[in-house]
Amino acid sequence: MAPAKALSKITTNITTRSKTQCENTNPNKAVDKHVRGKRKAECSPSKDKAVKRSALINLTNNYKKIIETRVTKPTKPITVQAKILPTVKTVQKPKQNENLAPPPAPVVNKIVTRATVKNIVHCATHTAVKPKEANKENTAPVAVTTKKRLSNEFEKSDGSLYSTALEERYVNNDSTYFSAKRPTTRALKQRASSSSAIDDGAKSTNNLSFVALQLQTKLNLGNHEVPEGVTDYDKENWDDIYQVSHYAMDIFNYYKEKEKEFPVGDYIDKQICLSKWMRSLLVDWMVEIQESFELNHETLYLGVKLVDMYLDRVTVSKETLQLVGAAAMFVASKFDERIPPMIDDFLYICDGAYTSREMIKMEANLLKVVGFNLGIPISYRFLRRYARCSKITMNVLTLARYILEFSLMEYETVTIRDSLLASASLYLSLRMKEISGWTPTLEFYTGYELNDLRNTVLLLNRAISKPPKSQLMTVRNKYSHKIFFEVAKTPLLSDANLF
């Protein structure tokens, strides 16, 4: 079976971040230049070789070839002629008895540009005075000055959309910002609001549009009122920048609404070549990848979610199942990890069963199937939020994480909403630790009552109460370690003692 093929070599010869740091900190250890590090791909081209690429034209970075072409090709001498711009002078009106010949035209160089032509026209229209108008008027000569030039390249007209910082002003006492050349954003908003007919529901104090007001009502944005008897966690941590209490409630209300956009159906009947057991083996192998590469837990949950969404839409053969799991973890690593593993690392843990071309092709196909939308609400994020608001200890939270991670291998949980899975895992951990039941605080922040959790809690309790199987021991062994408080050894409860 494909997933089991790679399990024998997954934990050997893999360089993790902690191992690499320990090796680098030993100054007495000799460094072998031929040993490939984890982040260096074997197929990376050498910097000394010439690499070509085509992007509309043929480009090359072969320095020697460029030097040869420059030496062999004769170059023509380039003559550069200075560009003379006409000067702007003050022209006075001529007297009556003087020669009224028109002023001579300015001498312009042979190289005529748009800027010089524009300057000539500007000088002719703004500085010159017609002789006939001077004969009719018997006034003293008056100097006509032109506007100061802003640039040597072009003259800004009155209808120009460009303006400099010197042309912007603050007027009146209310510091209303405006520009002499263009209307401001505030002026455009006032003009739009006065000219367009806005629905009555959109005329709120926040000046929101009708669509934004609908979204605010639907997601219950800005409503941070907590009922009596409920701990207001966000208010207690209002000044803590790491808790983002100002909009944490809005974020998770949005997440719960976003869950409807990522449904996963009962797809196992459509997969002719697959079974529930094979999916459990694949998820167990993905958990081992997360441990070996020291990835975040969010990466694991997103990878499993991508696998389920792909299997719900595409029929997969037995030989391709492991490739789907590896590609899903590869995509999830790029989305959630600061330093994601290289593609060669994923090919190595697959024991050479697939090529780099097949991995890249499956990655592109996976992204197309999910619509390039990776902002999927996962149960792990809900669990952390609910545990924080209810102020439970790290020991209880780790037990809930064990239950939730163990549920990834259960096929019956693929159709359940992630927020409901997180709530049921947290309730089951509270009952196993004999701390409390479903409190009003948890009911408020999760949005679920105890009756909503009943079926999911029973499903999770049966899953962790099953006799362990040797092929699916990764999650149990992981949470049996002291670093995870050995929560996998917590005594189990019967269904009758859960409620």
C-alpha positions as a printed NumPy array, in Angstrom:
array([[  0.   ,   0.   ,   0.   ],
       [  1.377,   3.389,  -1.016],
       [  1.263,   5.259,   2.305],
       [  2.793,   2.362,   4.236],
       [  5.686,   2.191,   1.774],
       [  7.211,   5.43 ,   3.031],
       [  6.73 ,   4.846,   6.737],
       [  9.947,   2.853,   7.094],
       [ 12.201,   5.677,   5.876],
       [ 10.354,   8.738,   7.046],
       [ 12.198,   9.055,  10.339],
       [ 15.707,   8.379,   9.004],
       [ 18.063,  10.723,   7.197],
       [ 15.731,  13.726,   7.544],
       [ 17.359,  16.939,   8.679],
       [ 15.02 ,  18.92 ,  10.916],
       [ 15.427,  22.497,  12.117],
       [ 16.573,  21.498,  15.601],
       [ 19.147,  19.028,  14.273],
       [ 20.538,  21.592,  11.863],
       [ 20.909,  24.181,  14.623],
       [ 22.749,  21.706,  16.873],
       [ 25.168,  20.792,  14.093],
       [ 25.881,  24.399,  13.196],
       [ 26.62 ,  25.397,  16.802],
       [ 29.497,  22.878,  17.13 ],
       [ 32.631,  24.724,  15.938],
       [ 34.914,  21.655,  16.208],
       [ 32.87 ,  19.58 ,  13.807],
       [ 34.184,  19.412,  10.268],
       [ 31.781,  20.572,   7.612],
       [ 31.291,  18.322,   4.624],
       [ 30.486,  20.382,   1.572],
       [ 29.025,  17.404,  -0.288],
       [ 26.305,  16.677,   2.311],
       [ 22.97 ,  18.087,   1.138],
       [ 21.12 ,  20.165,   3.686],
       [ 17.408,  19.997,   4.088],
       [ 16.68 ,  23.353,   2.466],
       [ 18.955,  22.791,  -0.59 ],
       [ 17.45 ,  21.012,  -3.575],
       [ 19.705,  18.643,  -5.536],
       [ 18.428,  19.919,  -8.864],
       [ 19.302,  23.554,  -8.196],
       [ 21.485,  24.909, -11.045],
       [ 24.972,  26.132, -10.32 ],
       [ 25.517,  29.863, -10.276],
       [ 28.561,  29.534, -12.61 ],
       [ 26.481,  28.11 , -15.436],
       [ 24.515,  30.166, -17.874],
       [ 20.781,  30.077, -17.35 ],
       [ 18.412,  31.204, -20.095],
       [ 14.807,  32.148, -19.963],
       [ 12.285,  33.546, -22.425],
       [  9.832,  36.256, -21.556],
       [  8.655,  37.807, -24.835],
       [ 12.338,  38.131, -25.847],
       [ 15.419,  35.94 , -25.507],
       [ 17.298,  36.943, -22.363],
       [ 20.578,  35.502, -21.134],
       [ 22.916,  36.062, -18.256],
       [ 25.955,  34.558, -19.983],
       [ 28.47 ,  37.289, -19.259],
       [ 31.223,  35.895, -21.515],
       [ 28.92 ,  35.749, -24.515],
       [ 27.836,  39.343, -23.99 ],
       [ 31.461,  40.507, -23.811],
       [ 32.332,  38.648, -27.052],
       [ 29.434,  40.199, -28.961],
       [ 30.4  ,  43.634, -27.722],
       [ 34.012,  43.2  , -28.836],
       [ 33.306,  41.693, -32.266],
       [ 30.535,  44.107, -33.249],
       [ 31.759,  47.503, -34.45 ],
       [ 30.1  ,  50.32 , -32.638],
       [ 29.126,  53.576, -34.316],
       [ 30.111,  56.827, -32.683],
       [ 27.151,  58.483, -31.035],
       [ 26.896,  62.22 , -31.257],
       [ 24.885,  63.9  , -28.574],
       [ 23.602,  67.374, -29.246],
       [ 22.652,  69.529, -26.311],
       [ 18.989,  70.381, -25.966],
       [ 18.414,  74.112, -25.599],
       [ 15.188,  75.14 , -23.972],
       [ 13.773,  78.59 , -24.786],
       [ 13.962,  81.043, -21.97 ],
       [ 10.924,  82.856, -20.692],
       [ 11.422,  86.61 , -20.77 ],
       [  9.256,  89.557, -19.824],
       [  7.883,  91.356, -22.88 ],
       [  6.679,  94.944, -22.636],
       [  4.11 ,  96.679, -24.784],
       [  5.749,  98.848, -27.475],
       [  5.207, 102.578, -27.707],
       [  3.074, 104.187, -30.456],
       [  5.764, 105.725, -32.696],
       [  8.216, 102.806, -32.57 ],
       [  8.657, 100.082, -35.118],
       [  5.899,  97.568, -34.612],
       [  7.639,  94.626, -36.173],
       [  6.808,  91.318, -34.511],
       [  9.463,  89.916, -32.215],
       [ 11.829,  87.446, -33.796],
       [ 11.033,  83.781, -33.315],
       [ 13.199,  81.964, -30.786],
       [ 16.064,  79.93 , -32.171],
       [ 15.339,  76.274, -31.719],
       [ 17.807,  73.48 , -32.173],
       [ 17.317,  70.83 , -34.81 ],
       [ 16.387,  68.313, -32.161],
       [ 12.76 ,  69.144, -31.492],
       [ 11.01 ,  67.421, -28.634],
       [  7.505,  67.631, -27.269],
       [  8.779,  69.637, -24.317],
       [ 10.431,  72.257, -26.522],
       [  7.379,  72.591, -28.765],
       [  5.159,  72.995, -25.739],
       [  7.49 ,  75.612, -24.29 ],
       [  7.477,  77.567, -27.567],
       [  3.682,  77.552, -27.714],
       [  3.522,  78.594, -24.081],
       [  5.866,  81.508, -24.625],
       [  4.005,  82.62 , -27.735],
       [  0.605,  82.586, -26.091],
       [  1.467,  84.035, -22.701],
       [  4.288,  86.526, -23.287],
       [  3.875,  88.016, -26.744],
       [  1.672,  91.098, -27.367],
       [ -0.023,  91.777, -30.681],
       [  0.991,  95.075, -32.382],
       [ -2.582,  96.101, -33.357],
       [ -3.75 ,  95.954, -29.767],
       [ -0.801,  98.135, -28.734],
       [ -1.782, 100.882, -31.258],
       [ -5.355, 101.036, -29.993],
       [ -4.406, 101.477, -26.333],
       [ -2.683, 104.671, -25.138],
       [ -1.51 , 103.308, -21.856],
       [  1.896, 102.991, -20.353],
       [  3.741,  99.763, -21.   ],
       [  2.813,  97.108, -18.507],
       [  5.014,  94.091, -17.874],
       [  3.249,  90.796, -18.422],
       [  4.773,  88.002, -16.382],
       [  4.174,  84.319, -16.851],
       [  3.531,  81.59 , -14.369],
       [  6.593,  80.1  , -12.748],
       [  7.605,  76.828, -14.387],
       [  7.288,  73.681, -12.338],
       [  9.485,  71.551, -14.54 ],
       [ 11.709,  71.712, -17.565],
       [  9.846,  68.894, -19.254],
       [  6.199,  69.94 , -19.225],
       [  3.908,  72.727, -18.116],
       [  0.991,  71.854, -15.886],
       [ -2.367,  73.051, -17.13 ],
       [ -5.286,  74.09 , -14.987],
       [ -7.138,  70.846, -15.739],
       [ -4.208,  68.617, -14.856],
       [ -4.761,  65.713, -12.499],
       [ -1.293,  66.053, -11.016],
       [ -0.34 ,  68.283,  -8.132],
       [  2.643,  68.742,  -5.929],
       [  2.844,  68.848,  -2.16 ],
       [  3.31 ,  72.637,  -2.317],
       [ -0.069,  73.062,  -3.995],
       [ -1.961,  71.247,  -1.211],
       [ -3.338,  73.326,   1.612],
       [ -5.226,  73.094,   4.866],
       [ -8.002,  75.647,   5.034],
       [-10.545,  76.73 ,   7.641],
       [-10.352,  75.78 ,  11.276],
       [-11.489,  72.174,  10.763],
       [ -8.315,  71.336,   8.779],
       [-10.204,  70.282,   5.677],
       [ -7.715,  68.867,   3.257],
       [ -7.966,  69.813,  -0.407],
       [ -5.845,  70.091,  -3.537],
       [ -5.93 ,  72.926,  -6.029],
       [ -5.885,  70.507,  -8.916],
       [ -8.151,  67.593,  -7.92 ],
       [-11.093,  66.901,  -5.6  ],
       [-10.366,  65.145,  -2.331],
       [-11.637,  61.762,  -1.194],
       [-13.93 ,  63.425,   1.334],
       [-15.383,  65.665,  -1.373],
       [-15.978,  62.683,  -3.664],
       [-17.725,  60.766,  -0.863],
       [-19.937,  63.747,  -0.042],
       [-20.757,  64.239,  -3.711],
       [-21.608,  60.569,  -4.171],
       [-23.737,  60.42 ,  -1.039],
       [-25.686,  63.516,  -2.026],
       [-26.283,  62.504,  -5.649],
       [-27.117,  58.809,  -5.248],
       [-30.195,  57.432,  -3.572],
       [-29.155,  55.285,  -0.607],
       [-31.434,  52.739,   0.976],
       [-32.919,  53.59 ,   4.364],
       [-31.06 ,  50.721,   6.027],
       [-27.721,  52.06 ,   4.787],
       [-28.119,  55.484,   6.465],
       [-26.353,  54.61 ,   9.693],
       [-24.043,  56.561,  11.904],
       [-21.02 ,  54.736,  10.456],
       [-21.842,  55.844,   6.865],
       [-21.756,  52.231,   5.689],
       [-23.132,  51.17 ,   2.327],
       [-26.114,  48.872,   2.107],
       [-23.951,  45.8  ,   1.361],
       [-21.614,  46.543,   4.247],
       [-24.575,  47.028,   6.573],
       [-26.002,  43.673,   5.537],
       [-22.65 ,  42.032,   6.209],
       [-22.427,  43.709,   9.586],
       [-25.871,  42.455,  10.571],
       [-25.225,  38.963,   9.249],
       [-21.899,  38.487,  11.009],
       [-22.954,  40.41 ,  14.115],
       [-19.927,  42.667,  13.763],
       [-19.16 ,  45.085,  16.537],
       [-21.558,  43.428,  18.97 ],
       [-19.333,  42.705,  21.971],
       [-22.046,  42.786,  24.6  ],
       [-21.654,  39.899,  27.012],
       [-24.669,  38.617,  28.98 ],
       [-24.68 ,  38.339,  32.737],
       [-22.813,  35.408,  34.214],
       [-20.381,  35.212,  31.299],
       [-16.714,  36.119,  31.607],
       [-15.867,  38.964,  29.24 ],
       [-12.468,  37.704,  28.131],
       [-11.978,  40.346,  25.448],
       [-12.678,  43.202,  27.841],
       [-10.208,  41.839,  30.39 ],
       [ -7.479,  41.752,  27.727],
       [ -8.521,  44.895,  25.868],
       [ -5.08 ,  46.522,  26.136],
       [ -3.141,  43.364,  25.227],
       [ -2.019,  43.748,  21.612],
       [ -1.375,  40.003,  21.286],
       [ -4.995,  39.101,  22.074],
       [ -6.494,  41.431,  19.406],
       [ -9.524,  41.751,  21.65 ],
       [-10.881,  44.692,  19.66 ],
       [-11.901,  42.464,  16.751],
       [-11.358,  38.857,  17.897],
       [-15.105,  38.32 ,  18.211],
       [-15.644,  39.646,  14.685],
       [-12.932,  37.358,  13.306],
       [-14.471,  34.179,  14.67 ],
       [-17.987,  35.229,  13.732],
       [-16.63 ,  35.587,  10.209],
       [-14.941,  32.172,  10.45 ],
       [-18.201,  30.483,  11.446],
       [-19.996,  32.123,   8.532],
       [-17.143,  31.126,   6.211],
       [-17.512,  27.434,   7.107],
       [-20.509,  27.132,   4.804],
       [-18.325,  27.842,   1.778],
       [-16.148,  24.728,   2.303],
       [-18.535,  21.791,   2.568],
       [-17.289,  18.188,   2.358],
       [-19.801,  15.478,   1.504],
       [-19.892,  11.73 ,   2.039],
       [-17.524,  10.871,  -0.809],
       [-16.304,   7.38 ,   0.096],
       [-18.96 ,   5.685,  -2.041],
       [-17.759,   7.619,  -5.096],
       [-14.157,   6.509,  -4.558],
       [-14.182,   3.046,  -6.097],
       [-10.53 ,   2.283,  -5.348],
       [-10.385,   3.711,  -1.824],
       [-11.735,   2.795,   1.603],
       [-12.032,   4.371,   5.041],
       [ -9.079,   2.352,   6.264],
       [ -6.85 ,   3.688,   3.498],
       [ -7.801,   7.24 ,   4.357],
       [ -6.954,   6.591,   8.029],
       [ -3.526,   5.285,   7.   ],
       [ -2.952,   8.399,   4.892],
       [ -3.858,  10.774,   7.739],
       [ -1.614,   8.838,  10.144],
       [  1.233,   9.248,   7.64 ],
       [  0.522,  12.992,   7.362],
       [  0.744,  13.317,  11.165],
       [  4.153,  11.672,  10.985],
       [  5.198,  14.214,   8.326],
       [  4.144,  17.036,  10.637],
       [  6.28 ,  15.594,  13.439],
       [  9.326,  14.83 ,  11.293],
       [  9.453,  18.262,   9.632],
       [  8.415,  20.036,  12.861],
       [  5.533,  21.782,  11.127],
       [  2.779,  23.773,  12.786],
       [ -0.431,  22.023,  13.76 ],
       [ -2.359,  24.401,  11.513],
       [ -0.437,  22.96 ,   8.555],
       [ -1.574,  19.435,   9.412],
       [ -5.246,  20.369,   9.785],
       [ -5.228,  22.384,   6.551],
       [ -3.533,  19.522,   4.7  ],
       [ -6.153,  16.991,   5.831],
       [ -8.92 ,  19.416,   4.89 ],
       [ -7.443,  19.83 ,   1.396],
       [ -7.311,  16.044,   0.98 ],
       [-10.981,  15.662,   1.903],
       [-12.046,  18.488,  -0.403],
       [-10.07 ,  16.982,  -3.275],
       [-11.41 ,  13.449,  -2.736],
       [-14.939,  14.85 ,  -2.58 ],
       [-14.576,  16.261,  -6.104],
       [-12.104,  13.974,  -7.926],
       [-11.928,  10.192,  -8.191],
       [ -8.478,   8.982,  -7.154],
       [ -6.742,   5.658,  -7.677],
       [ -4.962,   3.683,  -4.977],
       [ -1.52 ,   4.554,  -6.337],
       [ -2.253,   8.295,  -6.399],
       [ -3.6  ,   8.623,  -2.841],
       [ -0.191,   9.177,  -1.254],
       [  0.644,  11.784,  -3.91 ],
       [ -2.541,  13.695,  -2.993],
       [ -1.546,  13.682,   0.679],
       [  2.005,  14.835,  -0.042],
       [  0.822,  17.618,  -2.355],
       [ -1.743,  18.75 ,   0.228],
       [  0.947,  19.016,   2.909],
       [  3.214,  20.806,   0.425],
       [  0.542,  23.423,  -0.322],
       [ -0.398,  23.798,   3.355],
       [  3.268,  24.311,   4.262],
       [  3.568,  27.138,   1.787],
       [  0.471,  28.745,   3.282],
       [  1.208,  28.404,   7.014],
       [  4.958,  27.88 ,   7.428],
       [  7.631,  30.531,   7.647],
       [ 10.201,  28.171,   6.082],
       [  8.3  ,  25.42 ,   4.203],
       [ 10.136,  22.206,   3.273],
       [ 11.481,  21.835,  -0.25 ],
       [  9.824,  19.658,  -2.868],
       [ 12.758,  17.222,  -2.671],
       [ 11.948,  16.621,   0.991],
       [  8.43 ,  15.506,   0.132],
       [  9.702,  13.321,  -2.71 ],
       [ 12.147,  11.709,  -0.274],
       [  9.494,  10.81 ,   2.289],
       [  7.451,   9.236,  -0.512],
       [ 10.408,   6.84 ,  -1.006],
       [ 10.884,   7.875,  -4.643],
       [  7.411,   6.732,  -5.659],
       [  6.758,   9.946,  -7.59 ],
       [  8.764,  12.377,  -9.672],
       [  9.099,  16.107,  -9.276],
       [  6.955,  16.683, -12.358],
       [  4.147,  14.561, -10.912],
       [  4.288,  16.449,  -7.618],
       [  4.084,  19.849,  -9.308],
       [  1.251,  18.675, -11.548],
       [ -0.717,  17.366,  -8.571],
       [ -0.097,  20.606,  -6.68 ],
       [ -1.532,  22.661,  -9.562],
       [ -4.484,  20.306,  -9.912],
       [ -5.219,  20.471,  -6.175],
       [ -5.245,  24.261,  -6.197],
       [ -7.576,  24.33 ,  -9.193],
       [-10.028,  21.943,  -7.525],
       [-10.247,  24.01 ,  -4.32 ],
       [-10.447,  27.232,  -6.329],
       [ -7.117,  28.601,  -5.001],
       [ -8.962,  29.438,  -1.775],
       [ -6.833,  28.337,   1.172],
       [ -8.438,  30.537,   3.829],
       [-10.33 ,  27.576,   5.239],
       [-11.548,  27.786,   8.872],
       [ -9.982,  24.812,  10.638],
       [-11.006,  23.265,  13.94 ],
       [ -7.627,  23.843,  15.609],
       [ -8.063,  27.63 ,  15.522],
       [-11.564,  27.384,  16.989],
       [-10.269,  25.172,  19.788],
       [ -7.569,  27.633,  20.809],
       [-10.068,  30.507,  20.895],
       [-12.651,  28.64 ,  22.968],
       [-10.056,  27.328,  25.425],
       [ -8.618,  30.809,  25.892],
       [-11.998,  32.39 ,  26.569],
       [-12.904,  29.718,  29.119],
       [ -9.47 ,  30.02 ,  30.807],
       [ -8.749,  26.296,  30.973],
       [ -5.32 ,  24.95 ,  31.879],
       [ -2.724,  23.744,  29.382],
       [ -3.217,  20.161,  30.508],
       [ -6.914,  20.229,  29.603],
       [ -6.222,  22.021,  26.32 ],
       [ -3.636,  19.388,  25.34 ],
       [ -6.15 ,  16.619,  26.007],
       [ -8.657,  18.419,  23.78 ],
       [ -5.982,  18.722,  21.089],
       [ -5.337,  14.976,  21.318],
       [ -9.042,  14.204,  20.869],
       [ -9.328,  16.63 ,  17.988],
       [ -6.204,  15.338,  16.23 ],
       [ -7.329,  11.747,  16.697],
       [-10.635,  12.639,  15.033],
       [ -8.763,  13.485,  11.82 ],
       [ -8.399,   9.756,  11.148],
       [-12.138,   9.148,  11.601],
       [-13.982,   9.358,   8.305],
       [-17.315,  10.077,  10.053],
       [-16.056,  13.533,  11.084],
       [-15.421,  14.888,   7.556],
       [-18.989,  16.168,   7.201],
       [-19.087,  17.872,  10.64 ],
       [-18.374,  21.586,  10.926],
       [-14.974,  22.433,  12.36 ],
       [-16.335,  24.753,  15.032],
       [-18.634,  21.992,  16.268],
       [-15.752,  19.49 ,  16.359],
       [-13.644,  21.886,  18.39 ],
       [-16.471,  22.499,  20.869],
       [-17.157,  18.772,  21.3  ],
       [-13.457,  18.01 ,  21.838],
       [-13.204,  20.694,  24.493],
       [-16.308,  19.454,  26.316],
       [-15.061,  15.849,  26.27 ],
       [-11.7  ,  16.88 ,  27.707],
       [-13.419,  18.82 ,  30.506],
       [-15.49 ,  15.758,  31.399],
       [-12.491,  13.39 ,  31.276],
       [-10.549,  15.682,  33.608],
       [-13.661,  16.08 ,  35.823],
       [-13.349,  19.86 ,  35.876],
       [-16.691,  21.201,  34.709],
       [-19.409,  20.81 ,  32.15 ],
       [-20.646,  23.126,  29.448],
       [-20.518,  26.564,  31.064],
       [-22.449,  29.698,  29.984],
       [-19.13 ,  31.241,  28.913],
       [-18.444,  28.391,  26.49 ],
       [-22.019,  28.466,  25.26 ],
       [-21.728,  32.178,  24.498],
       [-18.355,  32.115,  22.708],
       [-18.953,  28.891,  20.755],
       [-22.582,  29.523,  19.884],
       [-23.523,  25.878,  20.629],
       [-25.711,  24.498,  23.37 ],
       [-25.102,  21.172,  25.055],
       [-27.78 ,  19.425,  22.966],
       [-25.956,  20.503,  19.798],
       [-22.805,  18.712,  20.959],
       [-24.354,  15.439,  22.09 ],
       [-23.962,  13.325,  18.924],
       [-20.488,  14.661,  18.139],
       [-19.236,  14.029,  21.684],
       [-20.453,  10.429,  21.556],
       [-18.723,   9.95 ,  18.19 ],
       [-15.403,  11.266,  19.49 ],
       [-15.589,   9.226,  22.686],
       [-16.105,   6.007,  20.701],
       [-13.168,   6.896,  18.456],
       [-10.632,   7.293,  21.257],
       [-12.06 ,   4.251,  23.1  ],
       [-11.337,   1.844,  20.239],
       [ -8.576,  -0.722,  20.778],
       [ -5.316,   0.66 ,  19.389],
       [ -4.039,  -0.705,  16.082],
       [ -0.382,  -1.036,  15.279],
       [ -0.734,   0.762,  11.921],
       [ -2.396,   3.809,  13.513],
       [ -0.256,   4.575,  16.561],
       [  1.32 ,   7.907,  15.557],
       [ -1.177,  10.149,  17.349],
       [ -1.263,   7.969,  20.48 ],
       [  2.519,   7.81 ,  20.705],
       [  2.787,  11.541,  20.097],
       [  0.492,  12.505,  22.969],
       [  1.881,   9.817,  25.285],
       [  5.094,  11.828,  25.595],
       [  5.85 ,  13.937,  28.653],
       [  6.017,  17.107,  26.597],
       [  2.279,  16.624,  25.922],
       [  1.548,  15.754,  29.585],
       [  0.892,  12.107,  28.604],
       [ -2.748,  12.99 ,  27.942],
       [ -3.235,   9.893,  25.781],
       [ -3.097,   7.828,  28.992],
       [ -6.038,   9.68 ,  30.583],
       [ -8.747,   7.261,  31.814],
       [-11.677,   6.971,  29.446],
       [-15.352,   7.512,  30.261],
       [-18.404,   5.57 ,  29.23 ],
       [-21.155,   7.224,  27.226],
       [-23.459,   7.225,  30.249],
       [-21.043,   9.389,  32.259],
       [-20.569,  12.085,  29.636],
       [-23.757,  14.058,  30.256]])
